Amino acid sequence: MPALANTFLFVEPDDNYLNYASVPLHQIIEANKQAGQSITELMGVDANPAKIKEVLSTLNPLVFLGCGHGSPTVFTCQNLAPLLHAENSQELALMKERIVLLTSCLTAQQLGPALVDAGAVSYAGYQQEFWFYIGDEAGASRAVNSPFLAEFQFITSLLRGKSTGEARADQLAKYDEEIAYWTTGEGKNHADSSELAQILNLNKSISVFLGEASVSPSPQAGALEGVPISPAIPFAIAFASVGYVIYKTTIAK
């Protein structure tokens, strides 16, 4: 059976700093989901390989977005448990006919192309290390959310009825918008504004899109085009200790 339109599966681990991605992702989904869409979020301990495979089989989503640590050939989820290997045809087949978004380091080198070669509609991910800011609690400020606001613009646009190609263009434009916020906009006086702009520039430079650009997983949502993006995301201005990390750890192959 072909993957189902208007059907989305999100994998949101919360360990090993993955909450920094999962918290804003959940906020973005809540702010942008539309009537008629089937949306499933596997959070925390539910973001494990067995549960993900079960839901993929029963839900058959057209869109799969996974937050996790990665390597050129491996994507992992909760507790660094591997979900996808570039050399494993059975695992690659899990993503056949799906739009695949991996918020993860390095997977664009081998895993992303392998997924598209194995029948994924498209893939979006990162060629090198994905950087983000940990100067505050996950989801608590514009600064910690900023790299993910740009990264998840892709899914925001898909939820609102756009095609994969349009979502990719929106994602790159969102990177530019976030960079401008920290360089010439309201965020320019933040103590770490230059570092935040650098993080965004680096992530944009290594962002990769492969596959079909004309697929719209939720075409009925297209009437919302032009509505402001993610209006419900709150930002608390309470900056804690400064830190930066990359979305990478040692992955067993």
PAFINU-511326 format. One record per residue (C-alpha): residue in one letter; x, y, z. Coordinates in nm, 4 decimals. Layout:
N
<site rolum="A" c1="X" c2="Y" c3="Z"/>
...
***
This chain:
253
<site rolum="M" c1="0.0000" c2="0.0000" c3="0.0000"/>
<site rolum="P" c1="0.1377" c2="0.3485" c3="-0.0842"/>
<site rolum="A" c1="0.2259" c2="0.5723" c3="0.2109"/>
<site rolum="L" c1="-0.0724" c2="0.7764" c3="0.3253"/>
<site rolum="A" c1="-0.1096" c2="1.1480" c3="0.2535"/>
<site rolum="N" c1="-0.1893" c2="1.3780" c3="0.5478"/>
<site rolum="T" c1="-0.0094" c2="1.1278" c3="0.7737"/>
<site rolum="F" c1="0.2965" c2="1.2258" c3="0.9769"/>
<site rolum="L" c1="0.5211" c2="1.0386" c3="1.2219"/>
<site rolum="F" c1="0.7577" c2="1.2329" c3="1.4483"/>
<site rolum="V" c1="1.0306" c2="1.0676" c3="1.6579"/>
<site rolum="E" c1="1.1301" c2="1.2847" c3="1.9551"/>
<site rolum="P" c1="1.3898" c2="1.1366" c3="2.1957"/>
<site rolum="D" c1="1.4709" c2="1.3324" c3="2.5105"/>
<site rolum="D" c1="1.8138" c2="1.2020" c3="2.6192"/>
<site rolum="N" c1="2.1685" c2="1.2934" c3="2.5127"/>
<site rolum="Y" c1="2.0660" c2="1.6585" c3="2.4509"/>
<site rolum="L" c1="1.7964" c2="1.5501" c3="2.2041"/>
<site rolum="N" c1="1.5363" c2="1.7396" c3="2.4086"/>
<site rolum="Y" c1="1.6829" c2="2.0577" c3="2.2579"/>
<site rolum="A" c1="1.5370" c2="1.9441" c3="1.9254"/>
<site rolum="S" c1="1.2281" c2="1.7609" c3="2.0494"/>
<site rolum="V" c1="1.0871" c2="2.0425" c3="2.2626"/>
<site rolum="P" c1="1.0714" c2="2.3055" c3="1.9834"/>
<site rolum="L" c1="0.9596" c2="2.0386" c3="1.7365"/>
<site rolum="H" c1="0.6570" c2="1.9580" c3="1.9539"/>
<site rolum="Q" c1="0.5775" c2="2.3295" c3="1.9841"/>
<site rolum="I" c1="0.5991" c2="2.3724" c3="1.6071"/>
<site rolum="I" c1="0.3723" c2="2.0739" c3="1.5428"/>
<site rolum="E" c1="0.1124" c2="2.2079" c3="1.7865"/>
<site rolum="A" c1="0.1211" c2="2.5518" c3="1.6238"/>
<site rolum="N" c1="0.0981" c2="2.4317" c3="1.2640"/>
<site rolum="K" c1="-0.0983" c2="2.1049" c3="1.2447"/>
<site rolum="Q" c1="-0.4156" c2="2.1200" c3="1.0392"/>
<site rolum="A" c1="-0.7576" c2="1.9574" c3="1.0504"/>
<site rolum="G" c1="-0.7640" c2="1.6261" c3="0.8676"/>
<site rolum="Q" c1="-0.3993" c2="1.5428" c3="0.9356"/>
<site rolum="S" c1="-0.3025" c2="1.2257" c3="1.1227"/>
<site rolum="I" c1="-0.0096" c2="1.3172" c3="1.3470"/>
<site rolum="T" c1="0.1728" c2="1.0771" c3="1.5772"/>
<site rolum="E" c1="0.4584" c2="1.1805" c3="1.8073"/>
<site rolum="L" c1="0.6761" c2="0.9159" c3="1.9716"/>
<site rolum="M" c1="0.8393" c2="1.0912" c3="2.2663"/>
<site rolum="G" c1="1.1101" c2="0.9929" c3="2.5121"/>
<site rolum="V" c1="1.1173" c2="0.6198" c3="2.5855"/>
<site rolum="D" c1="0.8597" c2="0.5593" c3="2.3103"/>
<site rolum="A" c1="1.1139" c2="0.6847" c3="2.0556"/>
<site rolum="N" c1="1.2756" c2="0.3398" c3="2.0369"/>
<site rolum="P" c1="1.3340" c2="0.1217" c3="1.7298"/>
<site rolum="A" c1="1.0712" c2="-0.1410" c3="1.8103"/>
<site rolum="K" c1="0.7959" c2="0.1152" c3="1.8687"/>
<site rolum="I" c1="0.8959" c2="0.3200" c3="1.5644"/>
<site rolum="K" c1="0.8851" c2="0.0146" c3="1.3374"/>
<site rolum="E" c1="0.5466" c2="-0.0883" c3="1.4795"/>
<site rolum="V" c1="0.3973" c2="0.2557" c3="1.4170"/>
<site rolum="L" c1="0.5498" c2="0.2781" c3="1.0695"/>
<site rolum="S" c1="0.3738" c2="-0.0469" c3="0.9842"/>
<site rolum="T" c1="0.0340" c2="0.0448" c3="1.1289"/>
<site rolum="L" c1="0.0273" c2="0.4161" c3="1.0440"/>
<site rolum="N" c1="0.2076" c2="0.4044" c3="0.7070"/>
<site rolum="P" c1="0.2931" c2="0.7788" c3="0.7129"/>
<site rolum="L" c1="0.3976" c2="0.9709" c3="0.4064"/>
<site rolum="V" c1="0.6178" c2="1.1950" c3="0.6254"/>
<site rolum="F" c1="0.8774" c2="1.0692" c3="0.8760"/>
<site rolum="L" c1="1.0824" c2="1.3122" c3="1.0854"/>
<site rolum="G" c1="1.3383" c2="1.1738" c3="1.3288"/>
<site rolum="C" c1="1.5530" c2="1.3624" c3="1.5795"/>
<site rolum="G" c1="1.8638" c2="1.1675" c3="1.6736"/>
<site rolum="H" c1="2.2372" c2="1.1377" c3="1.6745"/>
<site rolum="G" c1="2.4007" c2="1.0063" c3="1.3625"/>
<site rolum="S" c1="2.7022" c2="0.9087" c3="1.1600"/>
<site rolum="P" c1="2.7543" c2="0.8872" c3="0.7833"/>
<site rolum="T" c1="2.5821" c2="0.5464" c3="0.7784"/>
<site rolum="V" c1="2.3675" c2="0.5270" c3="1.0941"/>
<site rolum="F" c1="2.0686" c2="0.7110" c3="1.2440"/>
<site rolum="T" c1="1.9827" c2="0.6512" c3="1.6105"/>
<site rolum="C" c1="1.6942" c2="0.7373" c3="1.8406"/>
<site rolum="Q" c1="1.6355" c2="0.7153" c3="2.2201"/>
<site rolum="N" c1="1.9356" c2="0.5820" c3="2.4158"/>
<site rolum="L" c1="2.1436" c2="0.5959" c3="2.0957"/>
<site rolum="A" c1="1.9638" c2="0.2856" c3="1.9685"/>
<site rolum="P" c1="2.0265" c2="0.2451" c3="1.5921"/>
<site rolum="L" c1="1.7187" c2="0.2619" c3="1.3715"/>
<site rolum="L" c1="1.8637" c2="0.2902" c3="1.0201"/>
<site rolum="H" c1="2.1868" c2="0.1609" c3="0.8680"/>
<site rolum="A" c1="2.2928" c2="0.2515" c3="0.5160"/>
<site rolum="E" c1="2.3991" c2="-0.1084" c3="0.4537"/>
<site rolum="N" c1="2.0759" c2="-0.2699" c3="0.5783"/>
<site rolum="S" c1="1.8216" c2="-0.3112" c3="0.2980"/>
<site rolum="Q" c1="1.5412" c2="-0.4119" c3="0.5363"/>
<site rolum="E" c1="1.5858" c2="-0.0948" c3="0.7394"/>
<site rolum="L" c1="1.6101" c2="0.1220" c3="0.4283"/>
<site rolum="A" c1="1.2850" c2="-0.0318" c3="0.3080"/>
<site rolum="L" c1="1.1105" c2="0.1106" c3="0.6161"/>
<site rolum="M" c1="1.1349" c2="0.4527" c3="0.4475"/>
<site rolum="K" c1="1.0256" c2="0.3504" c3="0.0988"/>
<site rolum="E" c1="0.7719" c2="0.5955" c3="-0.0507"/>
<site rolum="R" c1="0.8161" c2="0.8347" c3="0.2411"/>
<site rolum="I" c1="0.9428" c2="1.1909" c3="0.2797"/>
<site rolum="V" c1="1.2282" c2="1.1482" c3="0.5292"/>
<site rolum="L" c1="1.3706" c2="1.4243" c3="0.7470"/>
<site rolum="L" c1="1.6607" c2="1.3352" c3="0.9769"/>
<site rolum="T" c1="1.7641" c2="1.6038" c3="1.2233"/>
<site rolum="S" c1="2.1034" c2="1.4509" c3="1.2783"/>
<site rolum="C" c1="2.4700" c2="1.4905" c3="1.2002"/>
<site rolum="L" c1="2.6434" c2="1.3395" c3="0.8996"/>
<site rolum="T" c1="2.3637" c2="1.1202" c3="0.7597"/>
<site rolum="A" c1="2.3616" c2="1.3078" c3="0.4274"/>
<site rolum="Q" c1="2.6955" c2="1.1478" c3="0.3414"/>
<site rolum="Q" c1="2.5791" c2="0.7891" c3="0.2871"/>
<site rolum="L" c1="2.2519" c2="0.7130" c3="0.4659"/>
<site rolum="G" c1="2.0456" c2="0.9854" c3="0.2963"/>
<site rolum="P" c1="2.1470" c2="0.8869" c3="-0.0571"/>
<site rolum="A" c1="2.0926" c2="0.5198" c3="0.0314"/>
<site rolum="L" c1="1.7385" c2="0.5966" c3="0.1478"/>
<site rolum="V" c1="1.6530" c2="0.7757" c3="-0.1759"/>
<site rolum="D" c1="1.8121" c2="0.4969" c3="-0.3818"/>
<site rolum="A" c1="1.5973" c2="0.2476" c3="-0.1861"/>
<site rolum="G" c1="1.2762" c2="0.4304" c3="-0.2745"/>
<site rolum="A" c1="1.2292" c2="0.7170" c3="-0.0300"/>
<site rolum="V" c1="1.0455" c2="1.0080" c3="-0.1950"/>
<site rolum="S" c1="1.2991" c2="1.2563" c3="-0.0602"/>
<site rolum="Y" c1="1.5505" c2="1.3080" c3="0.2187"/>
<site rolum="A" c1="1.6589" c2="1.6148" c3="0.4116"/>
<site rolum="G" c1="1.9490" c2="1.6116" c3="0.6547"/>
<site rolum="Y" c1="2.3047" c2="1.7255" c3="0.7196"/>
<site rolum="Q" c1="2.6380" c2="1.6546" c3="0.5552"/>
<site rolum="Q" c1="2.8501" c2="1.7388" c3="0.8587"/>
<site rolum="E" c1="2.7912" c2="1.8123" c3="1.2298"/>
<site rolum="F" c1="2.4701" c2="1.9989" c3="1.3176"/>
<site rolum="W" c1="2.5399" c2="2.2677" c3="1.5774"/>
<site rolum="F" c1="2.3046" c2="2.4168" c3="1.8361"/>
<site rolum="Y" c1="2.3133" c2="2.6398" c3="2.1424"/>
<site rolum="I" c1="2.2623" c2="2.5151" c3="2.5010"/>
<site rolum="G" c1="2.2895" c2="2.8428" c3="2.6932"/>
<site rolum="D" c1="1.9418" c2="2.7907" c3="2.8386"/>
<site rolum="E" c1="1.6981" c2="2.5085" c3="2.9073"/>
<site rolum="A" c1="1.5535" c2="2.3308" c3="2.6046"/>
<site rolum="G" c1="1.2769" c2="2.5363" c3="2.4443"/>
<site rolum="A" c1="1.3122" c2="2.8261" c3="2.6885"/>
<site rolum="S" c1="1.4513" c2="3.1006" c3="2.4641"/>
<site rolum="R" c1="1.4855" c2="3.2212" c3="2.1073"/>
<site rolum="A" c1="1.8566" c2="3.1465" c3="2.1318"/>
<site rolum="V" c1="1.8235" c2="2.7729" c3="2.2038"/>
<site rolum="N" c1="1.5354" c2="2.7338" c3="1.9587"/>
<site rolum="S" c1="1.6869" c2="2.9333" c3="1.6735"/>
<site rolum="P" c1="1.8791" c2="2.6519" c3="1.4949"/>
<site rolum="F" c1="1.5684" c2="2.4335" c3="1.5139"/>
<site rolum="L" c1="1.3301" c2="2.7050" c3="1.3958"/>
<site rolum="A" c1="1.5333" c2="2.7067" c3="1.0754"/>
<site rolum="E" c1="1.5718" c2="2.3277" c3="1.0583"/>
<site rolum="F" c1="1.2012" c2="2.2597" c3="1.1242"/>
<site rolum="Q" c1="1.0758" c2="2.5212" c3="0.8808"/>
<site rolum="F" c1="1.0740" c2="2.2313" c3="0.6358"/>
<site rolum="I" c1="0.8103" c2="2.0436" c3="0.8364"/>
<site rolum="T" c1="0.6189" c2="2.3642" c3="0.9125"/>
<site rolum="S" c1="0.5763" c2="2.4221" c3="0.5401"/>
<site rolum="L" c1="0.4766" c2="2.0607" c3="0.4742"/>
<site rolum="L" c1="0.2118" c2="2.0791" c3="0.7481"/>
<site rolum="R" c1="0.0770" c2="2.3922" c3="0.5794"/>
<site rolum="G" c1="0.0281" c2="2.2228" c3="0.2460"/>
<site rolum="K" c1="0.3465" c2="2.3042" c3="0.0563"/>
<site rolum="S" c1="0.5484" c2="2.0695" c3="-0.1612"/>
<site rolum="T" c1="0.8872" c2="1.9290" c3="-0.0670"/>
<site rolum="G" c1="1.0604" c2="2.1753" c3="-0.3010"/>
<site rolum="E" c1="0.8694" c2="2.4715" c3="-0.1589"/>
<site rolum="A" c1="0.9454" c2="2.3508" c3="0.1940"/>
<site rolum="R" c1="1.3147" c2="2.3337" c3="0.1102"/>
<site rolum="A" c1="1.3115" c2="2.6904" c3="-0.0233"/>
<site rolum="D" c1="1.1267" c2="2.8055" c3="0.2899"/>
<site rolum="Q" c1="1.3820" c2="2.6294" c3="0.5100"/>
<site rolum="L" c1="1.6755" c2="2.8083" c3="0.3470"/>
<site rolum="A" c1="1.4908" c2="3.1408" c3="0.3720"/>
<site rolum="K" c1="1.4244" c2="3.0736" c3="0.7413"/>
<site rolum="Y" c1="1.7968" c2="3.0207" c3="0.7947"/>
<site rolum="D" c1="1.8568" c2="3.3640" c3="0.6446"/>
<site rolum="E" c1="1.5827" c2="3.5145" c3="0.8631"/>
<site rolum="E" c1="1.7334" c2="3.3681" c3="1.1816"/>
<site rolum="I" c1="2.0843" c2="3.4801" c3="1.0817"/>
<site rolum="A" c1="1.9535" c2="3.8324" c3="1.0238"/>
<site rolum="Y" c1="1.7811" c2="3.8310" c3="1.3644"/>
<site rolum="W" c1="2.1167" c2="3.7763" c3="1.5397"/>
<site rolum="T" c1="2.3266" c2="4.0034" c3="1.3159"/>
<site rolum="T" c1="2.1105" c2="4.3082" c3="1.2382"/>
<site rolum="G" c1="1.7796" c2="4.2409" c3="1.4112"/>
<site rolum="E" c1="1.6490" c2="4.2410" c3="1.7667"/>
<site rolum="G" c1="1.8940" c2="3.9717" c3="1.8753"/>
<site rolum="K" c1="2.2105" c2="4.1569" c3="1.7748"/>
<site rolum="N" c1="2.2813" c2="4.2721" c3="2.1327"/>
<site rolum="H" c1="2.2605" c2="3.9221" c3="2.2798"/>
<site rolum="A" c1="2.5887" c2="3.8264" c3="2.4465"/>
<site rolum="D" c1="2.6309" c2="3.5338" c3="2.2074"/>
<site rolum="S" c1="2.4735" c2="3.6804" c3="1.8953"/>
<site rolum="S" c1="2.7838" c2="3.6322" c3="1.6797"/>
<site rolum="E" c1="2.8157" c2="3.2679" c3="1.7855"/>
<site rolum="L" c1="2.4465" c2="3.2065" c3="1.7163"/>
<site rolum="A" c1="2.4783" c2="3.3569" c3="1.3702"/>
<site rolum="Q" c1="2.7852" c2="3.1413" c3="1.3074"/>
<site rolum="I" c1="2.5973" c2="2.8270" c3="1.4168"/>
<site rolum="L" c1="2.3141" c2="2.9063" c3="1.1760"/>
<site rolum="N" c1="2.5501" c2="2.9819" c3="0.8891"/>
<site rolum="L" c1="2.7343" c2="2.6543" c3="0.9458"/>
<site rolum="N" c1="2.4159" c2="2.4496" c3="0.9616"/>
<site rolum="K" c1="2.2764" c2="2.6118" c3="0.6483"/>
<site rolum="S" c1="2.5987" c2="2.5395" c3="0.4594"/>
<site rolum="I" c1="2.5799" c2="2.1654" c3="0.5334"/>
<site rolum="S" c1="2.2036" c2="2.1212" c3="0.4886"/>
<site rolum="V" c1="2.1143" c2="1.8740" c3="0.2125"/>
<site rolum="F" c1="1.7944" c2="1.7928" c3="0.0211"/>
<site rolum="L" c1="1.7678" c2="1.4919" c3="-0.2109"/>
<site rolum="G" c1="1.4862" c2="1.3429" c3="-0.4159"/>
<site rolum="E" c1="1.1485" c2="1.4621" c3="-0.5415"/>
<site rolum="A" c1="1.0656" c2="1.8330" c3="-0.5066"/>
<site rolum="S" c1="0.7024" c2="1.8245" c3="-0.6209"/>
<site rolum="V" c1="0.5311" c2="1.6079" c3="-0.3569"/>
<site rolum="S" c1="0.2765" c2="1.7759" c3="-0.1250"/>
<site rolum="P" c1="0.1871" c2="1.5480" c3="0.1676"/>
<site rolum="S" c1="-0.1015" c2="1.7693" c3="0.2855"/>
<site rolum="P" c1="-0.2344" c2="1.9589" c3="-0.0172"/>
<site rolum="Q" c1="-0.5624" c2="2.0519" c3="0.1512"/>
<site rolum="A" c1="-0.3682" c2="2.2730" c3="0.3950"/>
<site rolum="G" c1="-0.2430" c2="2.4968" c3="0.1113"/>
<site rolum="A" c1="-0.5097" c2="2.7589" c3="0.1791"/>
<site rolum="L" c1="-0.3096" c2="2.8605" c3="0.4866"/>
<site rolum="E" c1="-0.0164" c2="2.9757" c3="0.2761"/>
<site rolum="G" c1="0.1032" c2="3.3148" c3="0.3952"/>
<site rolum="V" c1="-0.0138" c2="3.2739" c3="0.7546"/>
<site rolum="P" c1="0.2679" c2="3.3643" c3="0.9987"/>
<site rolum="I" c1="0.4824" c2="3.0669" c3="1.0925"/>
<site rolum="S" c1="0.4592" c2="2.9052" c3="1.4373"/>
<site rolum="P" c1="0.2816" c2="3.1927" c3="1.6166"/>
<site rolum="A" c1="0.2291" c2="2.9936" c3="1.9333"/>
<site rolum="I" c1="0.5928" c2="2.9261" c3="2.0200"/>
<site rolum="P" c1="0.6768" c2="3.1036" c3="2.3470"/>
<site rolum="F" c1="1.0213" c2="3.2464" c3="2.4198"/>
<site rolum="A" c1="1.1306" c2="3.3165" c3="2.7765"/>
<site rolum="I" c1="1.4122" c2="3.5687" c3="2.8133"/>
<site rolum="A" c1="1.6181" c2="3.4053" c3="3.0862"/>
<site rolum="F" c1="1.9669" c2="3.3184" c3="2.9736"/>
<site rolum="A" c1="2.1698" c2="3.0706" c3="3.1770"/>
<site rolum="S" c1="2.5283" c2="2.9521" c3="3.1368"/>
<site rolum="V" c1="2.6657" c2="2.9723" c3="2.7856"/>
<site rolum="G" c1="2.7368" c2="2.6583" c3="2.5890"/>
<site rolum="Y" c1="2.7366" c2="2.5114" c3="2.2414"/>
<site rolum="V" c1="2.7177" c2="2.1514" c3="2.1316"/>
<site rolum="I" c1="2.7074" c2="1.9593" c3="1.8082"/>
<site rolum="Y" c1="2.4393" c2="1.7040" c3="1.7298"/>
<site rolum="K" c1="2.6813" c2="1.4154" c3="1.7350"/>
<site rolum="T" c1="2.8087" c2="1.1398" c3="1.9578"/>
<site rolum="T" c1="2.9929" c2="0.8151" c3="1.9066"/>
<site rolum="I" c1="2.7669" c2="0.5777" c3="1.7140"/>
<site rolum="A" c1="2.8123" c2="0.2024" c3="1.7046"/>
<site rolum="K" c1="2.8210" c2="0.0803" c3="1.3463"/>
***
